[in-house]
């Protein structure tokens, strides 16, 4: 069952073609996590939307905002940032799988829309900075702080043919 703040009753809009209503929601939404980053469980997700009655159903337009957190993919230092994504989606009584959202019992359940928008925007490879040197694969030292002094290992000779390729 979706969280109540993300379930919007649109019965009044359905009675009047062309009618619009502004909707603002700020509430946490659990389970917004990608493979490398996530929206913290207690962090609010913000919605600033306009709902408009069209002949097919209800069009939802506006912005979804959230704060994400993750460990840097190279050095494991905690990093974070903000997501702001524009949405423009249709809710209808007979939705097309993967293309529109269901409008059931005069309710627009915005949770699936928010999940889709946020999960697609989460960074797949979060970095503390683009030039992050990472950690040493031998001793685990943070190479951003200082060189570790480990000897560079000889490359595996089985990969020699690939090193000559110019990609």
C-alpha positions as CSV (number, residue, x, y, z in Angstrom):
1,X,0.0,0.0,0.0
2,X,1.4,3.4,-0.9
3,X,2.1,6.1,1.6
4,X,-0.9,8.4,2.1
5,X,1.0,11.7,1.2
6,X,1.6,10.3,-2.3
7,X,-2.1,9.3,-2.9
8,X,-4.0,12.2,-4.3
9,X,-7.8,12.2,-4.7
10,X,-8.7,13.7,-8.1
11,X,-12.5,13.2,-8.1
12,X,-13.0,16.9,-8.4
13,X,-10.7,17.2,-11.4
14,X,-12.4,14.3,-13.2
15,X,-15.7,16.1,-13.2
16,X,-14.4,19.2,-15.0
17,X,-12.4,18.8,-18.3
18,X,-9.5,21.2,-18.4
19,X,-9.5,21.7,-14.6
20,X,-6.1,22.0,-12.9
21,X,-4.7,21.8,-9.4
22,X,-1.3,22.5,-7.9
23,X,0.0,19.8,-5.5
24,X,3.0,20.0,-3.2
25,X,4.1,17.1,-1.1
26,X,7.2,16.8,1.1
27,X,7.4,13.4,2.8
28,X,9.9,10.5,3.2
29,X,9.6,7.5,0.9
30,X,11.3,4.2,2.0
31,X,13.1,2.0,-0.4
32,X,14.5,4.5,-2.9
33,X,17.9,2.8,-3.6
34,X,19.8,2.0,-6.7
35,X,22.8,-0.4,-7.0
36,X,25.3,2.3,-5.8
37,X,23.4,5.1,-4.2
38,X,20.1,5.7,-2.3
39,X,17.8,8.3,-0.8
40,X,18.1,8.0,3.0
41,X,15.0,6.5,4.6
42,X,14.3,9.6,6.7
43,X,15.1,12.2,3.9
44,X,12.0,13.9,2.5
45,X,11.1,13.7,-1.2
46,X,9.6,16.9,-2.5
47,X,7.0,17.2,-5.2
48,X,5.8,20.4,-6.9
49,X,3.2,19.3,-9.4
50,X,0.3,20.4,-11.5
51,X,-2.5,17.9,-12.1
52,X,-4.6,18.6,-15.1
53,X,-7.8,16.8,-16.4
54,X,-7.5,15.8,-20.0
55,X,-9.7,13.5,-22.1
56,X,-7.6,10.4,-21.4
57,X,-7.4,11.0,-17.6
58,X,-5.0,13.2,-15.5
59,X,-1.7,14.6,-16.7
60,X,0.9,15.1,-13.9
61,X,3.6,17.7,-14.6
62,X,6.2,19.2,-12.4
63,X,9.4,18.5,-10.4
64,X,10.5,15.7,-8.1
65,X,13.4,16.6,-5.7
66,X,15.4,14.3,-3.4
67,X,18.7,14.1,-1.6
68,X,20.9,11.0,-2.2
69,X,23.8,9.6,-0.3
70,X,26.4,6.9,-1.1
71,X,30.0,5.9,-0.6
72,X,32.4,7.1,-3.3
73,X,32.9,4.3,-5.8
74,X,36.7,4.8,-5.7
75,X,37.7,5.7,-2.1
76,X,34.5,4.9,-0.1
77,X,34.2,8.4,1.4
78,X,30.6,9.3,2.0
79,X,29.2,11.6,-0.7
80,X,25.8,13.0,-1.5
81,X,23.9,15.3,-3.7
82,X,20.5,16.5,-4.9
83,X,18.2,15.1,-7.6
84,X,15.8,17.4,-9.4
85,X,13.9,15.7,-12.2
86,X,11.0,17.0,-14.4
87,X,8.0,14.6,-14.8
88,X,5.3,14.7,-17.4
89,X,3.1,11.6,-17.1
90,X,-0.4,10.4,-17.8
91,X,-2.7,8.6,-15.3
92,X,-5.6,6.8,-17.0
93,X,-8.2,4.2,-16.1
94,X,-6.9,1.7,-18.6
95,X,-3.1,2.3,-18.4
96,X,-0.7,1.0,-21.1
97,X,1.9,-1.2,-19.4
98,X,5.1,0.7,-19.0
99,X,3.8,3.9,-20.6
100,X,1.1,5.3,-18.4
101,X,0.1,5.1,-14.8
102,X,-3.2,3.7,-13.4
103,X,-6.0,5.9,-12.2
104,X,-8.1,3.8,-9.8
105,X,-10.9,4.9,-7.5
106,X,-10.3,8.5,-8.4
107,X,-6.8,8.3,-6.9
108,X,-3.5,9.3,-8.5
109,X,-0.9,7.2,-6.6
110,X,2.2,9.2,-7.2
111,X,4.5,6.7,-5.4
112,X,5.3,4.7,-8.6
113,X,6.0,7.9,-10.5
114,X,8.3,9.2,-7.8
115,X,10.1,5.8,-7.6
116,X,10.6,5.7,-11.4
117,X,11.9,9.3,-11.6
118,X,14.2,9.1,-8.7
119,X,15.7,5.7,-9.4
120,X,16.6,6.7,-12.9
121,X,18.4,9.8,-11.7
122,X,20.4,8.2,-8.9
123,X,24.1,8.1,-9.8
124,X,25.3,4.7,-10.9
125,X,29.0,5.5,-10.0
126,X,29.0,8.2,-7.3
127,X,32.3,10.0,-6.9
128,X,33.6,12.4,-4.3
129,X,35.3,14.3,-7.1
130,X,36.1,13.4,-10.7
131,X,39.9,13.1,-10.1
132,X,39.5,10.8,-7.1
133,X,42.6,8.5,-6.9
134,X,40.8,5.8,-4.9
135,X,42.4,3.3,-2.6
136,X,45.4,1.1,-3.0
137,X,44.4,-2.4,-4.1
138,X,47.3,-3.9,-2.1
139,X,47.3,-2.1,1.3
140,X,44.0,-0.2,1.3
141,X,45.6,3.3,1.8
142,X,43.7,6.3,0.6
143,X,45.6,7.5,-2.4
144,X,44.0,10.9,-2.2
145,X,45.8,11.6,1.0
146,X,49.3,10.3,0.0
147,X,51.0,7.7,-2.1
148,X,51.2,4.4,-0.3
149,X,54.6,3.2,-1.4
150,X,53.4,-0.2,-2.6
151,X,55.3,-1.5,-5.6
152,X,53.4,-1.5,-8.8
153,X,52.7,-5.1,-9.8
154,X,53.7,-6.4,-13.2
155,X,50.7,-6.5,-15.6
156,X,49.4,-9.9,-16.4
157,X,51.1,-11.0,-19.7
158,X,47.9,-12.6,-20.9
159,X,46.4,-9.1,-21.5
160,X,49.4,-7.9,-23.5
161,X,47.6,-8.1,-26.9
162,X,44.7,-5.9,-25.6
163,X,47.1,-3.2,-24.4
164,X,48.2,-2.6,-28.0
165,X,44.6,-1.7,-29.1
166,X,43.8,2.0,-29.5
167,X,40.3,2.5,-28.3
